[in-house]
């Protein structure tokens, strides 16, 4: 998973001067899944639009991520 994270990070080139805001606390109520949280936060901070598709077994938290992102936007 770290290879995927590095690849995405290289594609997005997130700026380092972003200040902390409510975006950094968007997933506070979701426990675990830290790599997914980090990837989605990089996508939200990207200068260009980025799409993310979450797949997985039922009950793995996909809907929680989508609901939190929807409430953020």
mmJSON file of the N, C-alpha and C atoms, coordinates in Angstrom:
{"data_MODEL":{"atom_site":{
"group_PDB":["ATOM","ATOM","ATOM","ATOM","ATOM","ATOM","ATOM","ATOM","ATOM","ATOM","ATOM","ATOM","ATOM","ATOM","ATOM","ATOM","ATOM","ATOM","ATOM","ATOM","ATOM","ATOM","ATOM","ATOM","ATOM","ATOM","ATOM","ATOM","ATOM","ATOM","ATOM","ATOM","ATOM","ATOM","ATOM","ATOM","ATOM","ATOM","ATOM","ATOM","ATOM","ATOM","ATOM","ATOM","ATOM","ATOM","ATOM","ATOM","ATOM","ATOM","ATOM","ATOM","ATOM","ATOM","ATOM","ATOM","ATOM","ATOM","ATOM","ATOM","ATOM","ATOM","ATOM","ATOM","ATOM","ATOM","ATOM","ATOM","ATOM","ATOM","ATOM","ATOM","ATOM","ATOM","ATOM","ATOM","ATOM","ATOM","ATOM","ATOM","ATOM","ATOM","ATOM","ATOM","ATOM","ATOM","ATOM","ATOM","ATOM","ATOM","ATOM","ATOM","ATOM","ATOM","ATOM","ATOM","ATOM","ATOM","ATOM","ATOM","ATOM","ATOM","ATOM","ATOM","ATOM","ATOM","ATOM","ATOM","ATOM","ATOM","ATOM","ATOM","ATOM","ATOM","ATOM","ATOM","ATOM","ATOM","ATOM","ATOM","ATOM","ATOM","ATOM","ATOM","ATOM","ATOM","ATOM","ATOM","ATOM","ATOM","ATOM","ATOM","ATOM","ATOM","ATOM","ATOM","ATOM","ATOM","ATOM","ATOM","ATOM","ATOM","ATOM","ATOM","ATOM","ATOM","ATOM","ATOM","ATOM","ATOM","ATOM","ATOM","ATOM","ATOM","ATOM","ATOM","ATOM","ATOM","ATOM","ATOM","ATOM","ATOM","ATOM","ATOM","ATOM","ATOM","ATOM","ATOM","ATOM","ATOM","ATOM","ATOM","ATOM","ATOM","ATOM","ATOM","ATOM","ATOM","ATOM","ATOM","ATOM","ATOM","ATOM","ATOM","ATOM","ATOM","ATOM","ATOM","ATOM","ATOM","ATOM","ATOM","ATOM","ATOM","ATOM","ATOM","ATOM","ATOM","ATOM","ATOM","ATOM","ATOM","ATOM","ATOM","ATOM","ATOM","ATOM","ATOM","ATOM","ATOM","ATOM","ATOM","ATOM","ATOM","ATOM","ATOM","ATOM","ATOM","ATOM"],
"id":[1,2,3,4,5,6,7,8,9,10,11,12,13,14,15,16,17,18,19,20,21,22,23,24,25,26,27,28,29,30,31,32,33,34,35,36,37,38,39,40,41,42,43,44,45,46,47,48,49,50,51,52,53,54,55,56,57,58,59,60,61,62,63,64,65,66,67,68,69,70,71,72,73,74,75,76,77,78,79,80,81,82,83,84,85,86,87,88,89,90,91,92,93,94,95,96,97,98,99,100,101,102,103,104,105,106,107,108,109,110,111,112,113,114,115,116,117,118,119,120,121,122,123,124,125,126,127,128,129,130,131,132,133,134,135,136,137,138,139,140,141,142,143,144,145,146,147,148,149,150,151,152,153,154,155,156,157,158,159,160,161,162,163,164,165,166,167,168,169,170,171,172,173,174,175,176,177,178,179,180,181,182,183,184,185,186,187,188,189,190,191,192,193,194,195,196,197,198,199,200,201,202,203,204,205,206,207,208,209,210,211,212,213,214,215,216,217,218,219],
"type_symbol":["N","C","C","N","C","C","N","C","C","N","C","C","N","C","C","N","C","C","N","C","C","N","C","C","N","C","C","N","C","C","N","C","C","N","C","C","N","C","C","N","C","C","N","C","C","N","C","C","N","C","C","N","C","C","N","C","C","N","C","C","N","C","C","N","C","C","N","C","C","N","C","C","N","C","C","N","C","C","N","C","C","N","C","C","N","C","C","N","C","C","N","C","C","N","C","C","N","C","C","N","C","C","N","C","C","N","C","C","N","C","C","N","C","C","N","C","C","N","C","C","N","C","C","N","C","C","N","C","C","N","C","C","N","C","C","N","C","C","N","C","C","N","C","C","N","C","C","N","C","C","N","C","C","N","C","C","N","C","C","N","C","C","N","C","C","N","C","C","N","C","C","N","C","C","N","C","C","N","C","C","N","C","C","N","C","C","N","C","C","N","C","C","N","C","C","N","C","C","N","C","C","N","C","C","N","C","C","N","C","C","N","C","C","N","C","C","N","C","C"],
"label_atom_id":["N","CA","C","N","CA","C","N","CA","C","N","CA","C","N","CA","C","N","CA","C","N","CA","C","N","CA","C","N","CA","C","N","CA","C","N","CA","C","N","CA","C","N","CA","C","N","CA","C","N","CA","C","N","CA","C","N","CA","C","N","CA","C","N","CA","C","N","CA","C","N","CA","C","N","CA","C","N","CA","C","N","CA","C","N","CA","C","N","CA","C","N","CA","C","N","CA","C","N","CA","C","N","CA","C","N","CA","C","N","CA","C","N","CA","C","N","CA","C","N","CA","C","N","CA","C","N","CA","C","N","CA","C","N","CA","C","N","CA","C","N","CA","C","N","CA","C","N","CA","C","N","CA","C","N","CA","C","N","CA","C","N","CA","C","N","CA","C","N","CA","C","N","CA","C","N","CA","C","N","CA","C","N","CA","C","N","CA","C","N","CA","C","N","CA","C","N","CA","C","N","CA","C","N","CA","C","N","CA","C","N","CA","C","N","CA","C","N","CA","C","N","CA","C","N","CA","C","N","CA","C","N","CA","C","N","CA","C","N","CA","C","N","CA","C","N","CA","C","N","CA","C","N","CA","C"],
"label_alt_id":[null,null,null,null,null,null,null,null,null,null,null,null,null,null,null,null,null,null,null,null,null,null,null,null,null,null,null,null,null,null,null,null,null,null,null,null,null,null,null,null,null,null,null,null,null,null,null,null,null,null,null,null,null,null,null,null,null,null,null,null,null,null,null,null,null,null,null,null,null,null,null,null,null,null,null,null,null,null,null,null,null,null,null,null,null,null,null,null,null,null,null,null,null,null,null,null,null,null,null,null,null,null,null,null,null,null,null,null,null,null,null,null,null,null,null,null,null,null,null,null,null,null,null,null,null,null,null,null,null,null,null,null,null,null,null,null,null,null,null,null,null,null,null,null,null,null,null,null,null,null,null,null,null,null,null,null,null,null,null,null,null,null,null,null,null,null,null,null,null,null,null,null,null,null,null,null,null,null,null,null,null,null,null,null,null,null,null,null,null,null,null,null,null,null,null,null,null,null,null,null,null,null,null,null,null,null,null,null,null,null,null,null,null,null,null,null,null,null,null],
"label_comp_id":["UNK","UNK","UNK","UNK","UNK","UNK","UNK","UNK","UNK","UNK","UNK","UNK","UNK","UNK","UNK","UNK","UNK","UNK","UNK","UNK","UNK","UNK","UNK","UNK","UNK","UNK","UNK","UNK","UNK","UNK","UNK","UNK","UNK","UNK","UNK","UNK","UNK","UNK","UNK","UNK","UNK","UNK","UNK","UNK","UNK","UNK","UNK","UNK","UNK","UNK","UNK","UNK","UNK","UNK","UNK","UNK","UNK","UNK","UNK","UNK","UNK","UNK","UNK","UNK","UNK","UNK","UNK","UNK","UNK","UNK","UNK","UNK","UNK","UNK","UNK","UNK","UNK","UNK","UNK","UNK","UNK","UNK","UNK","UNK","UNK","UNK","UNK","UNK","UNK","UNK","UNK","UNK","UNK","UNK","UNK","UNK","UNK","UNK","UNK","UNK","UNK","UNK","UNK","UNK","UNK","UNK","UNK","UNK","UNK","UNK","UNK","UNK","UNK","UNK","UNK","UNK","UNK","UNK","UNK","UNK","UNK","UNK","UNK","UNK","UNK","UNK","UNK","UNK","UNK","UNK","UNK","UNK","UNK","UNK","UNK","UNK","UNK","UNK","UNK","UNK","UNK","UNK","UNK","UNK","UNK","UNK","UNK","UNK","UNK","UNK","UNK","UNK","UNK","UNK","UNK","UNK","UNK","UNK","UNK","UNK","UNK","UNK","UNK","UNK","UNK","UNK","UNK","UNK","UNK","UNK","UNK","UNK","UNK","UNK","UNK","UNK","UNK","UNK","UNK","UNK","UNK","UNK","UNK","UNK","UNK","UNK","UNK","UNK","UNK","UNK","UNK","UNK","UNK","UNK","UNK","UNK","UNK","UNK","UNK","UNK","UNK","UNK","UNK","UNK","UNK","UNK","UNK","UNK","UNK","UNK","UNK","UNK","UNK","UNK","UNK","UNK","UNK","UNK","UNK"],
"label_asym_id":["A","A","A","A","A","A","A","A","A","A","A","A","A","A","A","A","A","A","A","A","A","A","A","A","A","A","A","A","A","A","A","A","A","A","A","A","A","A","A","A","A","A","A","A","A","A","A","A","A","A","A","A","A","A","A","A","A","A","A","A","A","A","A","A","A","A","A","A","A","A","A","A","A","A","A","A","A","A","A","A","A","A","A","A","A","A","A","A","A","A","A","A","A","A","A","A","A","A","A","A","A","A","A","A","A","A","A","A","A","A","A","A","A","A","A","A","A","A","A","A","A","A","A","A","A","A","A","A","A","A","A","A","A","A","A","A","A","A","A","A","A","A","A","A","A","A","A","A","A","A","A","A","A","A","A","A","A","A","A","A","A","A","A","A","A","A","A","A","A","A","A","A","A","A","A","A","A","A","A","A","A","A","A","A","A","A","A","A","A","A","A","A","A","A","A","A","A","A","A","A","A","A","A","A","A","A","A","A","A","A","A","A","A","A","A","A","A","A","A"],
"label_entity_id":["1","1","1","1","1","1","1","1","1","1","1","1","1","1","1","1","1","1","1","1","1","1","1","1","1","1","1","1","1","1","1","1","1","1","1","1","1","1","1","1","1","1","1","1","1","1","1","1","1","1","1","1","1","1","1","1","1","1","1","1","1","1","1","1","1","1","1","1","1","1","1","1","1","1","1","1","1","1","1","1","1","1","1","1","1","1","1","1","1","1","1","1","1","1","1","1","1","1","1","1","1","1","1","1","1","1","1","1","1","1","1","1","1","1","1","1","1","1","1","1","1","1","1","1","1","1","1","1","1","1","1","1","1","1","1","1","1","1","1","1","1","1","1","1","1","1","1","1","1","1","1","1","1","1","1","1","1","1","1","1","1","1","1","1","1","1","1","1","1","1","1","1","1","1","1","1","1","1","1","1","1","1","1","1","1","1","1","1","1","1","1","1","1","1","1","1","1","1","1","1","1","1","1","1","1","1","1","1","1","1","1","1","1","1","1","1","1","1","1"],
"label_seq_id":[1,1,1,2,2,2,3,3,3,4,4,4,5,5,5,6,6,6,7,7,7,8,8,8,9,9,9,10,10,10,11,11,11,12,12,12,13,13,13,14,14,14,15,15,15,16,16,16,17,17,17,18,18,18,19,19,19,20,20,20,21,21,21,22,22,22,23,23,23,24,24,24,25,25,25,26,26,26,27,27,27,28,28,28,29,29,29,30,30,30,31,31,31,32,32,32,33,33,33,34,34,34,35,35,35,36,36,36,37,37,37,38,38,38,39,39,39,40,40,40,41,41,41,42,42,42,43,43,43,44,44,44,45,45,45,46,46,46,47,47,47,48,48,48,49,49,49,50,50,50,51,51,51,52,52,52,53,53,53,54,54,54,55,55,55,56,56,56,57,57,57,58,58,58,59,59,59,60,60,60,61,61,61,62,62,62,63,63,63,64,64,64,65,65,65,66,66,66,67,67,67,68,68,68,69,69,69,70,70,70,71,71,71,72,72,72,73,73,73],
"pdbx_PDB_ins_code":[null,null,null,null,null,null,null,null,null,null,null,null,null,null,null,null,null,null,null,null,null,null,null,null,null,null,null,null,null,null,null,null,null,null,null,null,null,null,null,null,null,null,null,null,null,null,null,null,null,null,null,null,null,null,null,null,null,null,null,null,null,null,null,null,null,null,null,null,null,null,null,null,null,null,null,null,null,null,null,null,null,null,null,null,null,null,null,null,null,null,null,null,null,null,null,null,null,null,null,null,null,null,null,null,null,null,null,null,null,null,null,null,null,null,null,null,null,null,null,null,null,null,null,null,null,null,null,null,null,null,null,null,null,null,null,null,null,null,null,null,null,null,null,null,null,null,null,null,null,null,null,null,null,null,null,null,null,null,null,null,null,null,null,null,null,null,null,null,null,null,null,null,null,null,null,null,null,null,null,null,null,null,null,null,null,null,null,null,null,null,null,null,null,null,null,null,null,null,null,null,null,null,null,null,null,null,null,null,null,null,null,null,null,null,null,null,null,null,null],
"Cartn_x":[0.823,0.0,0.868,2.07,2.917,3.373,3.525,3.885,2.758,1.514,0.364,0.322,0.552,0.547,1.625,2.82,3.898,3.562,2.963,2.58,1.551,0.548,-0.488,0.103,0.973,1.61,2.407,3.119,3.893,2.99,1.828,0.9,0.239,-0.096,-0.847,0.018,1.259,2.149,1.454,1.0,0.319,1.285,0.754,1.597,1.85,3.033,3.403,2.982,2.571,2.227,0.771,0.026,-1.376,-1.463,-2.289,-2.459,-3.525,-3.482,-4.471,-5.821,-6.859,-8.211,-9.158,-10.431,-11.398,-11.221,-10.588,-10.33,-9.456,-8.551,-7.657,-8.387,-9.573,-10.319,-11.569,-11.635,-12.838,-13.156,-12.155,-12.373,-12.141,-12.301,-12.065,-12.956,-14.162,-15.071,-14.913,-13.972,-13.702,-12.391,-12.447,-11.266,-10.559,-9.233,-8.451,-8.432,-8.089,-8.071,-7.237,-6.105,-5.289,-4.751,-4.39,-3.867,-4.939,-6.167,-7.265,-7.554,-7.531,-7.751,-6.712,-5.472,-4.392,-4.536,-4.887,-5.047,-6.198,-7.319,-8.472,-8.155,-7.452,-7.095,-6.16,-5.233,-4.37,-5.195,-6.197,-7.057,-7.855,-8.343,-9.115,-8.254,-6.982,-6.077,-5.42,-5.584,-4.91,-5.383,-4.486,-4.82,-5.731,-5.551,-6.374,-7.421,-8.587,-9.597,-9.069,-9.345,-8.907,-10.113,-10.228,-11.325,-10.796,-11.618,-11.245,-12.413,-12.127,-13.136,-12.819,-13.745,-13.564,-14.293,-13.573,-14.17,-13.846,-14.653,-14.387,-15.626,-15.445,-16.525,-17.569,-18.799,-19.823,-19.381,-19.617,-19.293,-17.871,-17.122,-15.73,-15.579,-16.684,-16.627,-16.693,-16.967,-17.019,-18.054,-19.226,-20.303,-19.933,-19.261,-18.843,-17.913,-16.979,-16.077,-16.855,-17.764,-18.536,-19.429,-20.039,-20.885,-20.074,-18.896,-18.057,-17.566,-17.21,-16.771,-17.937,-19.116,-20.309,-20.639,-20.474,-20.726,-19.668,-18.491,-17.395,-17.593,-18.04,-18.204,-19.423],
"Cartn_y":[-1.189,0.0,1.254,1.178,2.364,2.747,1.768,2.076,2.868,2.455,3.178,4.596,4.735,6.062,6.955,6.403,7.191,7.596,6.682,6.984,8.103,8.001,9.038,10.359,10.314,11.534,12.204,11.408,11.965,12.567,11.974,12.496,13.789,13.873,15.02,16.222,15.995,17.064,18.014,17.522,18.432,19.513,20.693,21.797,21.67,22.023,21.887,23.092,24.169,25.379,25.422,24.326,24.326,24.38,25.252,25.353,24.361,24.017,23.097,23.792,23.047,23.569,22.414,22.635,21.593,20.359,20.517,19.39,18.332,18.761,17.841,16.993,17.388,16.663,16.002,15.883,15.384,13.935,13.124,11.704,11.337,12.271,11.992,10.888,10.742,9.737,8.372,8.216,6.93,6.405,5.24,4.664,3.711,3.725,2.876,3.437,2.627,2.997,4.251,4.363,5.577,5.837,4.777,4.978,5.53,5.04,5.534,6.992,7.315,8.696,9.621,9.194,10.024,10.231,9.184,9.287,10.23,10.098,10.958,12.402,12.633,14.003,14.622,13.834,14.354,14.715,13.891,14.178,15.454,15.655,16.857,18.117,17.995,19.144,19.414,18.514,18.645,19.886,20.466,21.662,21.319,20.152,19.687,18.715,18.599,17.641,16.205,15.464,14.078,13.23,12.081,11.157,9.984,9.484,8.325,7.35,6.09,5.047,4.118,3.99,3.094,1.791,0.698,-0.62,-1.473,-2.481,-3.385,-4.145,-4.978,-5.799,-4.928,-5.439,-4.707,-4.507,-3.337,-3.053,-2.59,-2.275,-1.857,-0.346,0.418,1.849,2.766,2.242,3.088,4.2,3.848,4.831,5.901,5.531,6.519,7.555,7.097,8.037,8.966,8.427,9.253,10.25,9.824,10.729,11.865,11.551,12.591,13.579,13.074,13.959,14.83,14.253,15.019,16.113,15.838,16.846,17.94,17.607,18.574,19.549,19.024,19.852,20.685],
"Cartn_z":[0.0,0.0,0.0,0.544,0.572,-0.832,-1.733,-3.111,-3.775,-3.523,-4.059,-3.512,-2.215,-1.585,-2.202,-2.423,-3.019,-4.445,-5.201,-6.578,-6.615,-5.765,-5.717,-5.263,-4.29,-3.8,-4.912,-5.701,-6.802,-7.874,-8.085,-9.09,-8.649,-7.384,-6.895,-6.576,-6.164,-5.726,-4.764,-3.607,-2.678,-2.2,-2.062,-1.608,-0.118,0.297,1.708,2.526,1.88,2.618,3.049,2.849,3.268,4.79,5.29,6.736,7.19,8.441,8.979,9.041,8.669,8.708,9.007,8.818,9.146,8.262,7.109,6.222,6.9,7.762,8.444,9.484,9.88,10.9,10.323,9.02,8.363,8.741,8.996,9.275,10.738,11.649,13.067,13.616,13.098,13.64,12.975,12.039,11.409,11.985,12.594,13.244,12.291,12.338,11.455,10.047,9.09,7.668,7.407,8.108,8.026,6.624,5.883,4.536,3.608,3.751,2.927,3.274,4.55,4.98,4.354,4.387,3.862,2.353,1.626,0.178,-0.166,0.537,0.256,0.619,1.713,2.087,1.051,0.504,-0.555,-1.788,-2.1,-3.245,-3.011,-1.8,-1.494,-1.535,-1.21,-1.19,-2.541,-3.498,-4.79,-5.534,-6.292,-7.061,-8.241,-8.825,-9.932,-9.393,-10.049,-9.597,-9.649,-8.609,-8.512,-8.16,-8.801,-8.531,-7.72,-6.812,-6.002,-5.998,-6.214,-6.195,-5.033,-4.114,-2.975,-3.261,-3.149,-3.336,-2.125,-1.891,-0.784,-0.371,0.599,1.133,1.818,1.922,2.673,4.122,4.648,6.043,6.28,5.233,5.432,5.583,5.476,5.752,4.55,3.375,2.172,2.315,2.787,2.927,3.948,5.022,6.02,5.394,4.573,3.903,2.994,2.181,1.27,2.009,3.105,3.869,4.486,5.016,5.615,4.558,3.378,2.302,1.857,1.717,1.325,2.316,3.608,4.626,4.615,4.164,4.092,2.935,1.802,0.61,0.771],
"occupancy":[1.0,1.0,1.0,1.0,1.0,1.0,1.0,1.0,1.0,1.0,1.0,1.0,1.0,1.0,1.0,1.0,1.0,1.0,1.0,1.0,1.0,1.0,1.0,1.0,1.0,1.0,1.0,1.0,1.0,1.0,1.0,1.0,1.0,1.0,1.0,1.0,1.0,1.0,1.0,1.0,1.0,1.0,1.0,1.0,1.0,1.0,1.0,1.0,1.0,1.0,1.0,1.0,1.0,1.0,1.0,1.0,1.0,1.0,1.0,1.0,1.0,1.0,1.0,1.0,1.0,1.0,1.0,1.0,1.0,1.0,1.0,1.0,1.0,1.0,1.0,1.0,1.0,1.0,1.0,1.0,1.0,1.0,1.0,1.0,1.0,1.0,1.0,1.0,1.0,1.0,1.0,1.0,1.0,1.0,1.0,1.0,1.0,1.0,1.0,1.0,1.0,1.0,1.0,1.0,1.0,1.0,1.0,1.0,1.0,1.0,1.0,1.0,1.0,1.0,1.0,1.0,1.0,1.0,1.0,1.0,1.0,1.0,1.0,1.0,1.0,1.0,1.0,1.0,1.0,1.0,1.0,1.0,1.0,1.0,1.0,1.0,1.0,1.0,1.0,1.0,1.0,1.0,1.0,1.0,1.0,1.0,1.0,1.0,1.0,1.0,1.0,1.0,1.0,1.0,1.0,1.0,1.0,1.0,1.0,1.0,1.0,1.0,1.0,1.0,1.0,1.0,1.0,1.0,1.0,1.0,1.0,1.0,1.0,1.0,1.0,1.0,1.0,1.0,1.0,1.0,1.0,1.0,1.0,1.0,1.0,1.0,1.0,1.0,1.0,1.0,1.0,1.0,1.0,1.0,1.0,1.0,1.0,1.0,1.0,1.0,1.0,1.0,1.0,1.0,1.0,1.0,1.0,1.0,1.0,1.0,1.0,1.0,1.0,1.0,1.0,1.0,1.0,1.0,1.0],
"B_iso_or_equiv":[0.0,0.0,0.0,0.0,0.0,0.0,0.0,0.0,0.0,0.0,0.0,0.0,0.0,0.0,0.0,0.0,0.0,0.0,0.0,0.0,0.0,0.0,0.0,0.0,0.0,0.0,0.0,0.0,0.0,0.0,0.0,0.0,0.0,0.0,0.0,0.0,0.0,0.0,0.0,0.0,0.0,0.0,0.0,0.0,0.0,0.0,0.0,0.0,0.0,0.0,0.0,0.0,0.0,0.0,0.0,0.0,0.0,0.0,0.0,0.0,0.0,0.0,0.0,0.0,0.0,0.0,0.0,0.0,0.0,0.0,0.0,0.0,0.0,0.0,0.0,0.0,0.0,0.0,0.0,0.0,0.0,0.0,0.0,0.0,0.0,0.0,0.0,0.0,0.0,0.0,0.0,0.0,0.0,0.0,0.0,0.0,0.0,0.0,0.0,0.0,0.0,0.0,0.0,0.0,0.0,0.0,0.0,0.0,0.0,0.0,0.0,0.0,0.0,0.0,0.0,0.0,0.0,0.0,0.0,0.0,0.0,0.0,0.0,0.0,0.0,0.0,0.0,0.0,0.0,0.0,0.0,0.0,0.0,0.0,0.0,0.0,0.0,0.0,0.0,0.0,0.0,0.0,0.0,0.0,0.0,0.0,0.0,0.0,0.0,0.0,0.0,0.0,0.0,0.0,0.0,0.0,0.0,0.0,0.0,0.0,0.0,0.0,0.0,0.0,0.0,0.0,0.0,0.0,0.0,0.0,0.0,0.0,0.0,0.0,0.0,0.0,0.0,0.0,0.0,0.0,0.0,0.0,0.0,0.0,0.0,0.0,0.0,0.0,0.0,0.0,0.0,0.0,0.0,0.0,0.0,0.0,0.0,0.0,0.0,0.0,0.0,0.0,0.0,0.0,0.0,0.0,0.0,0.0,0.0,0.0,0.0,0.0,0.0,0.0,0.0,0.0,0.0,0.0,0.0],
"pdbx_formal_charge":[null,null,null,null,null,null,null,null,null,null,null,null,null,null,null,null,null,null,null,null,null,null,null,null,null,null,null,null,null,null,null,null,null,null,null,null,null,null,null,null,null,null,null,null,null,null,null,null,null,null,null,null,null,null,null,null,null,null,null,null,null,null,null,null,null,null,null,null,null,null,null,null,null,null,null,null,null,null,null,null,null,null,null,null,null,null,null,null,null,null,null,null,null,null,null,null,null,null,null,null,null,null,null,null,null,null,null,null,null,null,null,null,null,null,null,null,null,null,null,null,null,null,null,null,null,null,null,null,null,null,null,null,null,null,null,null,null,null,null,null,null,null,null,null,null,null,null,null,null,null,null,null,null,null,null,null,null,null,null,null,null,null,null,null,null,null,null,null,null,null,null,null,null,null,null,null,null,null,null,null,null,null,null,null,null,null,null,null,null,null,null,null,null,null,null,null,null,null,null,null,null,null,null,null,null,null,null,null,null,null,null,null,null,null,null,null,null,null,null],
"auth_seq_id":[1,1,1,2,2,2,3,3,3,4,4,4,5,5,5,6,6,6,7,7,7,8,8,8,9,9,9,10,10,10,11,11,11,12,12,12,13,13,13,14,14,14,15,15,15,16,16,16,17,17,17,18,18,18,19,19,19,20,20,20,21,21,21,22,22,22,23,23,23,24,24,24,25,25,25,26,26,26,27,27,27,28,28,28,29,29,29,30,30,30,31,31,31,32,32,32,33,33,33,34,34,34,35,35,35,36,36,36,37,37,37,38,38,38,39,39,39,40,40,40,41,41,41,42,42,42,43,43,43,44,44,44,45,45,45,46,46,46,47,47,47,48,48,48,49,49,49,50,50,50,51,51,51,52,52,52,53,53,53,54,54,54,55,55,55,56,56,56,57,57,57,58,58,58,59,59,59,60,60,60,61,61,61,62,62,62,63,63,63,64,64,64,65,65,65,66,66,66,67,67,67,68,68,68,69,69,69,70,70,70,71,71,71,72,72,72,73,73,73],
"auth_comp_id":["UNK","UNK","UNK","UNK","UNK","UNK","UNK","UNK","UNK","UNK","UNK","UNK","UNK","UNK","UNK","UNK","UNK","UNK","UNK","UNK","UNK","UNK","UNK","UNK","UNK","UNK","UNK","UNK","UNK","UNK","UNK","UNK","UNK","UNK","UNK","UNK","UNK","UNK","UNK","UNK","UNK","UNK","UNK","UNK","UNK","UNK","UNK","UNK","UNK","UNK","UNK","UNK","UNK","UNK","UNK","UNK","UNK","UNK","UNK","UNK","UNK","UNK","UNK","UNK","UNK","UNK","UNK","UNK","UNK","UNK","UNK","UNK","UNK","UNK","UNK","UNK","UNK","UNK","UNK","UNK","UNK","UNK","UNK","UNK","UNK","UNK","UNK","UNK","UNK","UNK","UNK","UNK","UNK","UNK","UNK","UNK","UNK","UNK","UNK","UNK","UNK","UNK","UNK","UNK","UNK","UNK","UNK","UNK","UNK","UNK","UNK","UNK","UNK","UNK","UNK","UNK","UNK","UNK","UNK","UNK","UNK","UNK","UNK","UNK","UNK","UNK","UNK","UNK","UNK","UNK","UNK","UNK","UNK","UNK","UNK","UNK","UNK","UNK","UNK","UNK","UNK","UNK","UNK","UNK","UNK","UNK","UNK","UNK","UNK","UNK","UNK","UNK","UNK","UNK","UNK","UNK","UNK","UNK","UNK","UNK","UNK","UNK","UNK","UNK","UNK","UNK","UNK","UNK","UNK","UNK","UNK","UNK","UNK","UNK","UNK","UNK","UNK","UNK","UNK","UNK","UNK","UNK","UNK","UNK","UNK","UNK","UNK","UNK","UNK","UNK","UNK","UNK","UNK","UNK","UNK","UNK","UNK","UNK","UNK","UNK","UNK","UNK","UNK","UNK","UNK","UNK","UNK","UNK","UNK","UNK","UNK","UNK","UNK","UNK","UNK","UNK","UNK","UNK","UNK"],
"auth_asym_id":["A","A","A","A","A","A","A","A","A","A","A","A","A","A","A","A","A","A","A","A","A","A","A","A","A","A","A","A","A","A","A","A","A","A","A","A","A","A","A","A","A","A","A","A","A","A","A","A","A","A","A","A","A","A","A","A","A","A","A","A","A","A","A","A","A","A","A","A","A","A","A","A","A","A","A","A","A","A","A","A","A","A","A","A","A","A","A","A","A","A","A","A","A","A","A","A","A","A","A","A","A","A","A","A","A","A","A","A","A","A","A","A","A","A","A","A","A","A","A","A","A","A","A","A","A","A","A","A","A","A","A","A","A","A","A","A","A","A","A","A","A","A","A","A","A","A","A","A","A","A","A","A","A","A","A","A","A","A","A","A","A","A","A","A","A","A","A","A","A","A","A","A","A","A","A","A","A","A","A","A","A","A","A","A","A","A","A","A","A","A","A","A","A","A","A","A","A","A","A","A","A","A","A","A","A","A","A","A","A","A","A","A","A","A","A","A","A","A","A"],
"auth_atom_id":["N","CA","C","N","CA","C","N","CA","C","N","CA","C","N","CA","C","N","CA","C","N","CA","C","N","CA","C","N","CA","C","N","CA","C","N","CA","C","N","CA","C","N","CA","C","N","CA","C","N","CA","C","N","CA","C","N","CA","C","N","CA","C","N","CA","C","N","CA","C","N","CA","C","N","CA","C","N","CA","C","N","CA","C","N","CA","C","N","CA","C","N","CA","C","N","CA","C","N","CA","C","N","CA","C","N","CA","C","N","CA","C","N","CA","C","N","CA","C","N","CA","C","N","CA","C","N","CA","C","N","CA","C","N","CA","C","N","CA","C","N","CA","C","N","CA","C","N","CA","C","N","CA","C","N","CA","C","N","CA","C","N","CA","C","N","CA","C","N","CA","C","N","CA","C","N","CA","C","N","CA","C","N","CA","C","N","CA","C","N","CA","C","N","CA","C","N","CA","C","N","CA","C","N","CA","C","N","CA","C","N","CA","C","N","CA","C","N","CA","C","N","CA","C","N","CA","C","N","CA","C","N","CA","C","N","CA","C","N","CA","C","N","CA","C","N","CA","C","N","CA","C","N","CA","C"],
"pdbx_PDB_model_num":[1,1,1,1,1,1,1,1,1,1,1,1,1,1,1,1,1,1,1,1,1,1,1,1,1,1,1,1,1,1,1,1,1,1,1,1,1,1,1,1,1,1,1,1,1,1,1,1,1,1,1,1,1,1,1,1,1,1,1,1,1,1,1,1,1,1,1,1,1,1,1,1,1,1,1,1,1,1,1,1,1,1,1,1,1,1,1,1,1,1,1,1,1,1,1,1,1,1,1,1,1,1,1,1,1,1,1,1,1,1,1,1,1,1,1,1,1,1,1,1,1,1,1,1,1,1,1,1,1,1,1,1,1,1,1,1,1,1,1,1,1,1,1,1,1,1,1,1,1,1,1,1,1,1,1,1,1,1,1,1,1,1,1,1,1,1,1,1,1,1,1,1,1,1,1,1,1,1,1,1,1,1,1,1,1,1,1,1,1,1,1,1,1,1,1,1,1,1,1,1,1,1,1,1,1,1,1,1,1,1,1,1,1,1,1,1,1,1,1]
}}}
